[in-house]
């Protein structure tokens, strides 16, 4: 008798699991007409997976509010299931196991895009990557990379089976923390550039698309989590990841900007941006992706474009999406010289004053800045990150005066904050901002 009872309980459990699976992974009707599926995943390490970011997105609302046009890699509505291994991921979906389901930047990105794209456009979103991983551990040939391709291929095949078009217009990038704090020593700029080349070749082989796949890059700002970090060191290795991202955005057509992480709250002031920060990054991603889709101007974020020296002064020119430049000490707590510094080869900061114009910043130094390095957001309290005490700066544009994002019933301005940078100065003349 007890075996019959156990069998009945087990069968009941399986039925409940299947019912839960069917309820959470309901699929669009096959006769829904012709559609175009835009697959825009996020890839990287723990921030790409939303770790520690308390989920703010309601999955039922994500589906219902946008007429079922936002879907997963399975082309269904089973959001929030992620794992290093695809089989574990499937089991989580089967039993509706949502522990570890965090807020992802791609949720708000998809919502922003859904309001601006036609009803025949579907958005396929999902996270890829693995936490605590340097860029070398998620590049081409690794299990993480292969799983990411498997999920893109799965989405592509399901779309084509329904007679729908499928394209990957962009991939959102969120990685770099491990390469900063663990001193991996890799040439991050070269590695990320190679990833862009590799992922384009790999995805195009699946989708047969001819259009390039831009990489929309956030920027990690966790310098003070690296135990050897010294803000006045002449050539700190910790800035190379952030600077590599800036240089790729400036130099390479394939790399576009979203924004840095320092303007947001970091969970326990350690590594991971919170849910509100994730939604901000997602909205900035959406701006970039929409321009990609409409063949608009590239998003550079707020990044330096030139450095000119005259006497004791340095003038930094910026790419400013929405002028004028603004000093904001409300959203980001005040920091010395609004986050700027000018470091001599002897490791001394000679910056005395900062004058902010519409598209330029003049740095007034105590002596000629010969062979110096001009920096922004290379500061902060030891072991802390985020807008209150971490590496940060107070410079932003004015985009948020007209563009806002609604989060949990509250509207937030969507500014472009200046990317962290560490730029060599060429005394007596002008140099491109990407020079090293």
Secondary structure, 3 states (H helix, E strand, C coil): CHHHHHHHHHHHHHHHHHHHHHHHCCECCCCCCCCEEEECCEEECCCCCCCCCCCCCCHHHHHHCCCCCEECCCCECCCCCCCCCHHHHHHHHHHCCCCCCCCCHHHHHHHHHHCCCCCCEEEECCEEECCCCCHHHCCCCCHHHHHHHHHHHHHHHHHHHCCCEEECCEEEEECCHHHHHCCCCCCHHHHHHHHHHHHHHHHHHHHCCCCCCEEEEEECCCHHHCCCCCCCCCCCHHHHHHHHHHHHHHHCCCEEEEEECCCCCEHHHCCCECHHHHHHHHHHHHHHHHHHHCCCCCCCCEEEEEEEEECCEEEEEEECCCCCCEECCCCCCCCHHHHEEEECCCCCECEEEEEECCCEEEEEECCCCCCCEEEECCCCCCCCCCCCCCCCCCEECCHHHCCEEEECCEEEECCCEECCEEEECCCCCEEECCCC
